[in-house]
């Protein structure tokens, strides 16, 4: 059976605050692997249909 991952829309705004010039070379730090937290909850197709019908 196929599963649909639960999604949520979050609105955000971006504001321009000017430009910043840094002297010299900018050194990037390496990432520390996958630290994104727990995976999203899996929802079955029928559960999603039932939830949409309730709203």
Secondary structure, 3 states (H helix, E strand, C coil): CCEEECCCCCCCCCCCCCCCCCCCCCCCCCCCCCCCCCCCCEEEHHHHHHHHHHC
